[in-house]
Amino acid sequence: MKKEERSALHRRSKPKLIASLAAVVLVASFAAWGCSPKPSSEDQGSASGKTDPVTVSDPDQLATFSGFPESGRFVDGIASLPGFYKNTDKNDANAQAREPRRYTDRNGFLVQPVPSDDIGFNNTYLNADKRGCTSCHTLENALMSLPTYHRLIFFGYNTEQGYQNCIACHSESYSGNKLSDPIHTLHMESPMFTDRDGGTCQSCHYVDSTTGSFERWDEVKYNLYKGITDLKADEAKPSVTYDQTTITPPENRFYKTIKDEPSEWLTDDSQVDESIYQNWVISVDGDCENPVEMTLPEMEQKFGTVKQVMKMDCTINGVGQATIMQSEVEGIPVSAIIDYAKPKAGANILSPISSDGYDYAQMSLDWLRDNDAIIVTKMDGKLLPNSQGYPCMIWVYKTSGGNFTKRISNLTFMTKPADELDAQLYVGQFTDDRTGEIYSKPNSGVLNYPTGVVLSGDEAKTVHLEGFADAWDEPIKKVEFSFDHGKTWKVLDTPNNNADYWTYWRMDFTPPSPGAYLLDIRTTSEKPDGTDRVCQYNTQFMFTVE
């Protein structure tokens, strides 16, 4: 059925549906009042109280669309079946009519989010092209279009940003602002969603017929799609290597806004005002014996500088997301500042506070010493870029990026009871409201392509994928890869892994034929007690080769 015909059919049937509902309500009302409708005066004129039956034709609004004879018994019309009900022709025509959409993303990649299949099942029966967050918009544009200010994350790597980056902050365990509340309200009250796009609950959800639960569409879609080629691990034979030394190129660093209004912050990395660095003052204050104010050059002269290769894995880096990078940074060792300031007896916290008032990173003095914290002023041998917190930012090994405060104006010593030192601030341990488990620890993802990418030519002959595995403060024990929906796995062991750095893997895979393939990635880290921690969600990455 064509879209225009379906719409016309819907308009014709709607008045009948409303009338039927009205009749049901009316009958229910009489029953509730304890009486029944009285016959009309014409009905009362009949001695028997009976009326002549009214004959109506059985309405079958799809009859004209099927092409089958519209009258008589169905079984008497079977001679006409060979003329129009042709299996191959019908399937081919529907597959062509419901071929998944393709588009070029903002990074220049050709993307097909839904795999093609022989009968067009994915779009005819799953309506897949119109389901999921990014079927209508990017997450970045959605955030920028909100009626109130929301901090933004822009990826440098080519990964498509998904709702997974929203889960950590929007949880009952962290902010109390559950993601479902604003999402449901904003969508169901949006004419763009309900009228223009015909949005319903199933635009974002999948209803599990067994349990009746509303699953997130983006978490189940790859297990529902037809048309994905499955390969056992010994058939796929991917070649996988890894290192912990790969540095993120400047163009691939992610960016996150600070709290200042746009007129007050610096974003253009090509216009670095060196006088800001020369005159930037940090106040060392709070519970210490030697409070002091110094410019950054004065601090560098007083305490010296060190160079370190360090990773930044954002606190809210969701499953398969790209809010992560590794860089060579240079800065002032925080341990030297602590020694000079002489914390008062009992002082156990140092809080780096931003010029915009951000003071989330209240870290213990022991943690900062043990993990070689530095006040970063340079990256890759140059002054810290504007987009990375110029003129200074704190970086700490084995620590979530949410603690990497930008544009530090104060280093404030504090005293807190020992039981209030919250290690979750350091190592990304946000709890998933639905499962009660840590959400994305350990984590992994593909960085060089967006999911759904279409590859052709040499890129399709040998598919080259690059990505990361990380668990903040825990070393990665192994990364596993599957091309058959998790039935068999290619195992990449990572012995003697160092949690100070990310694990950067590279894969070469030769597809045996054109089509869609799904890569599942399962990551295991080692807890402090020596036991395994396996991420509760696999990262799923689909691509099409032709």
C-alpha positions in Angstrom: 0.0 0.0 0.0 1.3 3.4 -0.9 1.8 6.1 1.8 -0.9 8.3 0.2 -3.4 5.4 0.1 -2.7 4.4 3.7 -3.3 8.0 4.7 -6.6 8.2 2.8 -7.7 4.9 4.3 -6.9 6.2 7.8 -9.0 9.3 7.1 -12.0 7.3 5.9 -11.9 4.8 8.8 -11.5 7.4 11.5 -15.1 8.7 11.6 -16.4 5.1 11.8 -14.1 4.4 14.7 -15.2 7.4 16.6 -18.8 6.5 16.0 -18.2 3.0 17.2 -16.5 4.2 20.3 -19.3 6.7 21.0 -21.8 3.8 20.7 -19.9 1.7 23.2 -19.7 4.6 25.6 -23.4 5.3 25.3 -24.4 1.7 26.0 -22.0 1.6 28.9 -23.6 4.7 30.3 -27.1 3.2 30.2 -25.9 0.1 31.9 -24.3 2.3 34.6 -27.7 4.1 35.2 -29.5 0.8 35.7 -31.8 1.2 32.7 -31.8 0.6 28.9 -32.7 2.8 25.9 -36.5 3.2 25.4 -37.9 2.3 22.0 -39.1 5.1 19.8 -42.7 5.7 19.1 -42.3 4.0 15.8 -40.8 1.0 17.5 -43.7 1.0 20.0 -46.2 0.9 17.1 -45.1 -2.6 16.2 -47.3 -5.2 17.9 -44.5 -7.7 18.1 -41.9 -5.2 19.3 -39.7 -6.3 16.4 -38.2 -4.4 13.5 -37.2 -5.5 10.1 -33.5 -6.5 9.9 -31.2 -4.0 8.2 -28.9 -5.5 5.6 -25.4 -4.0 5.2 -22.5 -5.1 3.1 -19.5 -6.4 5.0 -16.9 -3.6 4.8 -13.5 -4.6 3.5 -11.5 -1.5 2.8 -8.4 -3.4 1.7 -10.2 -5.3 -1.0 -9.3 -2.9 -3.8 -5.7 -3.0 -2.8 -5.3 -6.7 -2.8 -6.4 -7.2 -6.4 -8.4 -10.3 -5.6 -12.1 -10.5 -6.7 -14.1 -8.4 -4.3 -17.3 -10.5 -4.1 -18.1 -14.2 -3.7 -16.4 -16.8 -1.7 -12.6 -16.5 -1.5 -12.2 -20.2 -2.4 -14.1 -19.7 -5.6 -11.6 -17.1 -6.8 -8.4 -19.1 -6.5 -8.1 -19.4 -10.2 -7.0 -15.7 -10.3 -4.1 -16.2 -7.8 -1.4 -17.1 -10.4 -2.2 -13.9 -12.2 -1.3 -11.4 -9.5 -0.1 -13.2 -6.3 3.5 -13.9 -7.4 5.9 -14.5 -4.5 9.2 -13.3 -6.1 7.7 -10.3 -7.9 5.8 -9.2 -4.8 8.8 -9.6 -2.5 11.2 -7.9 -4.9 8.9 -5.0 -5.4 8.4 -4.4 -1.7 12.1 -4.7 -1.0 12.8 -2.1 -3.6 10.0 0.2 -2.4 11.1 -0.1 1.2 14.9 0.1 0.7 16.5 1.7 3.7 17.5 5.3 3.4 21.1 6.5 3.0 22.6 9.9 3.8 26.0 11.5 4.1 26.8 12.5 7.7 28.6 15.6 8.9 32.0 13.9 8.7 31.4 13.0 5.0 30.7 9.3 5.5 27.9 7.5 3.6 25.6 5.9 6.2 22.8 3.4 6.0 21.5 2.8 9.6 19.2 -0.1 8.6 20.4 -3.2 6.7 18.8 -4.1 3.4 16.9 -7.4 3.3 15.2 -9.5 0.6 11.6 -8.6 1.3 11.9 -5.2 2.9 11.0 -6.6 6.3 13.0 -4.1 8.3 11.1 -1.1 7.0 7.7 -2.7 6.2 7.2 -4.5 9.4 9.7 -2.9 11.8 9.4 0.7 10.4 13.1 0.7 11.3 14.1 3.9 9.4 11.7 5.9 11.6 12.8 4.5 15.0 15.5 5.4 17.4 17.0 8.8 18.5 19.1 9.5 15.4 16.4 8.6 12.9 15.0 12.1 13.2 17.9 14.2 14.5 21.4 14.2 15.8 21.9 14.4 19.6 24.0 17.5 19.3 21.2 19.4 17.4 18.6 18.2 19.9 20.6 19.6 22.9 21.2 22.9 21.2 17.5 23.2 20.4 16.4 22.8 24.0 14.6 25.8 25.6 17.1 25.8 28.5 20.9 25.7 28.5 22.5 22.3 28.3 26.2 21.5 28.2 27.4 20.0 24.9 29.8 17.3 23.9 31.1 17.3 20.3 33.0 14.2 19.2 36.3 14.5 17.4 36.3 10.9 16.4 33.8 9.7 13.7 31.6 7.8 16.1 27.9 8.7 15.9 26.8 10.2 19.2 23.9 8.3 20.8 21.6 8.4 23.9 24.2 6.2 25.7 26.1 9.5 26.5 23.0 10.8 28.4 22.4 7.8 30.7 25.1 8.5 33.3 24.0 12.0 34.2 20.3 11.3 33.8 20.0 8.6 36.4 18.3 8.3 39.7 21.6 7.4 41.4 23.4 10.6 40.1 21.2 13.6 39.3 17.7 12.3 40.0 16.7 13.8 36.7 15.8 10.5 34.9 16.2 10.6 31.2 12.6 9.3 30.6 10.9 12.3 32.1 12.2 15.1 29.8 12.4 12.8 26.8 8.7 11.6 27.0 7.4 15.1 27.8 9.4 16.9 25.0 8.5 14.4 22.4 4.8 13.8 23.1 4.2 17.6 23.2 6.2 18.3 20.0 4.2 18.8 16.8 7.4 17.9 14.9 7.4 14.5 16.5 3.7 13.7 16.6 2.3 15.4 13.5 5.1 15.7 11.0 6.9 12.5 11.7 3.9 10.5 13.1 5.8 9.7 16.2 4.5 7.1 18.7 5.9 5.2 21.7 7.3 2.7 19.3 9.4 5.4 17.6 11.8 5.1 20.6 10.8 1.8 22.2 10.4 -1.9 21.3 7.6 -3.7 23.2 8.8 -7.1 24.2 5.8 -9.4 23.6 7.0 -11.9 26.1 7.4 -9.6 29.1 5.4 -6.6 28.0 8.4 -4.3 28.9 9.3 -1.3 26.8 12.9 -1.7 25.7 15.0 1.0 24.2 14.9 0.5 20.5 18.6 1.2 20.0 19.5 -1.5 22.4 17.5 -4.3 20.7 17.4 -3.3 17.0 20.4 -5.3 15.8 18.8 -8.5 17.2 15.6 -7.8 15.2 16.9 -6.8 11.8 16.9 -9.1 8.9 19.7 -9.0 6.3 22.8 -9.1 8.6 25.4 -11.7 7.6 26.5 -13.9 10.5 30.0 -15.4 10.5 31.5 -17.7 13.1 34.8 -16.5 14.6 36.8 -19.2 12.8 35.2 -18.1 9.5 35.5 -14.4 10.0 39.1 -14.6 11.0 39.6 -11.0 11.9 43.2 -9.9 12.6 43.4 -7.8 15.8 46.3 -6.0 17.4 46.6 -3.4 20.2 48.8 -0.9 21.9 48.6 1.6 24.8 50.7 4.4 23.2 48.4 5.7 20.4 48.0 9.5 20.7 44.8 11.2 19.7 45.4 13.7 16.8 44.3 17.3 17.5 41.3 17.0 15.1 39.9 14.0 17.0 39.9 15.4 20.5 36.4 15.7 21.9 35.0 19.0 23.1 32.8 19.8 26.1 31.4 23.2 26.9 31.9 24.8 30.3 29.2 26.6 32.3 30.1 30.2 31.2 27.9 31.9 28.6 29.2 31.8 25.1 30.3 35.5 25.3 32.6 34.6 28.2 34.4 31.6 26.9 37.1 30.9 24.4 36.5 28.4 21.6 38.5 29.3 18.6 41.8 27.3 18.8 43.3 29.4 16.0 43.1 32.5 18.2 45.1 31.9 21.4 45.7 35.0 23.4 49.0 34.3 25.2 48.5 37.2 27.6 45.7 35.2 29.3 48.2 32.5 30.1 50.8 35.0 31.2 48.4 36.8 33.6 46.2 33.9 34.8 46.2 33.7 38.6 45.5 30.6 40.7 44.6 31.1 44.3 45.9 28.2 46.6 43.6 28.6 49.6 41.4 26.8 52.2 42.7 24.5 54.9 46.4 25.1 54.4 49.2 26.8 56.3 50.7 28.6 53.2 47.9 30.1 51.1 49.3 31.9 48.0 48.3 33.5 44.7 50.5 32.9 41.7 50.3 33.4 38.0 50.8 30.3 35.8 54.3 31.3 34.8 55.2 31.9 38.5 53.9 28.5 39.4 55.8 26.8 36.6 59.0 28.5 37.8 58.4 27.7 41.4 57.2 24.1 41.1 58.7 23.0 37.7 56.8 21.1 35.0 56.6 17.5 33.9 55.5 15.8 30.6 53.2 12.8 30.7 51.1 10.8 28.2 47.7 10.6 29.8 44.2 9.6 28.8 40.9 11.5 29.4 37.9 9.1 29.6 34.9 11.3 30.3 32.7 10.3 33.3 29.7 9.9 31.1 31.3 8.1 28.2 28.5 5.8 27.3 28.6 2.3 25.8 30.4 2.5 22.5 30.8 6.3 22.6 33.8 8.4 21.8 34.1 10.8 24.7 37.7 9.7 25.2 41.2 10.7 24.0 44.9 10.2 24.9 47.5 13.1 24.6 50.9 14.1 25.6 50.5 16.9 28.2 52.8 19.1 30.1 52.1 20.9 33.4 52.8 21.6 37.0 52.9 18.6 39.4 50.1 19.0 42.0 52.1 17.1 44.6 54.6 20.0 44.6 51.8 22.5 45.2 50.5 20.3 48.1 53.9 20.2 49.7 54.3 23.9 49.5 50.9 24.8 50.7 51.2 22.5 53.8 47.7 21.2 54.4 46.4 21.7 57.9 46.0 18.6 60.2 43.1 16.6 59.0 42.8 18.3 55.6 42.3 15.5 53.1 40.7 17.1 50.0 41.9 19.4 47.2 39.2 20.9 45.1 40.2 22.5 41.7 37.5 25.2 41.1 36.9 26.7 37.7 36.4 30.4 37.0 32.8 29.5 36.1 32.3 28.0 39.6 32.6 24.3 38.6 33.8 22.4 41.7 32.8 18.8 41.1 36.3 17.4 41.4 36.9 17.2 45.2 39.7 14.7 45.2 41.6 13.3 48.1 45.2 14.4 48.6 46.4 10.7 48.5 44.5 10.1 45.2 46.2 13.1 43.6 49.6 12.2 44.8 49.3 8.5 43.9 48.0 9.3 40.4 50.5 12.0 39.4 48.0 14.8 39.0 49.3 17.9 37.0 47.9 21.3 36.2 48.2 21.1 32.4 49.2 24.2 30.5 50.5 22.5 27.3 49.3 19.8 25.0 51.5 18.2 22.3 54.2 20.8 23.0 51.9 23.8 22.5 49.8 26.0 24.8 46.6 24.2 25.9 44.0 24.8 23.1 41.0 27.1 23.9 38.6 24.2 23.4 40.5 22.1 25.9 40.3 24.5 28.8 42.9 27.2 28.1 44.9 28.4 29.9 45.0 25.5 32.4 43.3 22.2 33.4 43.9 19.4 35.9 44.6 15.9 34.6 44.9 12.8 36.8 45.8 9.2 35.9 43.1 6.5 36.4 40.5 9.2 36.9 37.2 10.1 35.2 37.3 13.1 32.9 34.5 14.8 34.9 37.2 15.6 37.4 39.5 17.3 34.8 38.4 20.9 35.7 39.0 23.5 33.1 40.2 27.1 33.6 41.2 26.6 37.2 41.0 29.8 39.4 41.3 28.1 42.8 43.0 25.1 44.4 41.1 24.9 47.7 42.1 22.5 50.5 39.2 21.0 52.4 38.5 18.7 55.4 35.9 16.0 55.1 35.0 12.9 57.1 36.6 9.8 55.6 33.3 8.2 54.8 32.4 11.1 52.6 35.3 10.6 50.2 33.4 9.3 47.2 35.6 7.1 45.0 32.8 7.1 42.4 33.8 10.6 41.4 37.1 9.3 40.2 36.5 6.1 38.3 33.2 6.4 36.4 31.1 4.2 38.5 27.6 5.4 37.7 24.9 3.0 38.3 22.4 1.9 35.6 18.9 2.5 37.1 17.4 -0.5 35.2 19.9 -3.1 36.2 21.6 -1.7 39.3 25.0 -2.4 37.7 27.8 0.0 36.8 26.7 1.3 33.4 29.7 1.4 31.0 32.6 -0.1 32.9 34.6 -1.4 31.1 33.8 0.2 27.8 34.8 -0.1 24.2 34.0 1.4 20.8 34.9 2.0 17.2 36.4 5.4 16.5 37.3 5.6 12.8 33.7 5.1 11.4 30.2 5.8 12.4 27.9 2.8 12.9 26.0 2.1 9.7 28.8 3.2 7.5 28.7 2.1 3.9 32.1 1.0 2.5 33.0 0.4 -1.1 36.2 0.0 -3.2 39.3 -0.8 -1.3 37.7 0.0 2.0 35.3 -2.8 1.4 37.8 -5.4 0.4 39.6 -5.3 3.7 37.6 -3.4 6.4 40.0 -1.6 8.8 38.5 -0.7 12.1 40.1 1.1 15.0 38.8 1.6 18.5 39.4 1.7 22.2 38.8 -0.3 25.4 39.0 1.4 28.8 37.8 1.0 32.4 39.2 4.2 34.0 41.2 2.8 37.0 41.0 -0.9 36.1 43.3 -2.6 33.6 41.8 -4.2 30.6 42.1 -8.0 30.7 40.7 -8.9 27.3 38.6 -7.6 24.4 36.4 -10.0 22.4 34.9 -9.6 19.0 31.9 -11.4 17.4 30.4 -11.4 13.9 27.5 -13.8 14.8 25.5 -11.9 17.4 27.7 -13.1 20.2 27.6 -16.9 19.5 31.4 -17.2 18.9 34.2 -14.8 19.8 37.7 -13.8 18.7 39.6 -13.1 21.9 42.3 -10.4 22.2 44.2 -10.9 25.4 45.9 -7.8 26.9 48.4 -9.1 29.5 50.3 -6.6 31.7 47.8 -3.9 30.8 48.3 -0.5 32.5 45.2 1.4 33.6 47.1 4.7 33.2 46.5 4.5 29.4 43.8 3.4 27.1 43.9 0.2 25.1 43.8 1.1 21.4 43.0 -1.8 19.1 43.1 -2.2 15.3 41.2 -4.8 13.3 41.4 -6.0 9.7 38.5 -8.0 8.4 37.9 -9.4 4.9 34.1 -9.7 4.2 33.4 -12.9 2.2 30.6 -11.1 0.2 28.8 -7.8 0.0 26.1 -7.1 2.6 25.6 -5.9 6.2 27.8 -7.1 9.1 27.5 -6.6 12.8 30.5 -6.4 15.1 29.8 -7.1 18.8 32.5 -6.1 21.2 32.7 -7.5 24.8 35.2 -6.0 27.2 36.6 -7.4 30.4 38.6 -5.5 33.1 40.2 -6.6 36.3 38.8 -5.4 39.6 41.1 -4.4 42.5 40.3 -7.8 44.1 41.5 -9.7 41.0 38.1 -10.7 39.7 36.7 -10.0 36.3 34.3 -7.2 35.5 32.5 -7.6 32.2 30.5 -4.7 30.7 26.8 -5.4 31.0 26.2 -4.2 27.5 28.1 -5.2 24.3 29.1 -2.5 22.0 27.4 -3.1 18.6 28.8 -1.7 15.4 27.1 -2.4 12.0 28.6 -1.7 8.6 27.6 -2.4 5.0 30.1 -3.4 2.2 29.4 -3.3 -1.5 
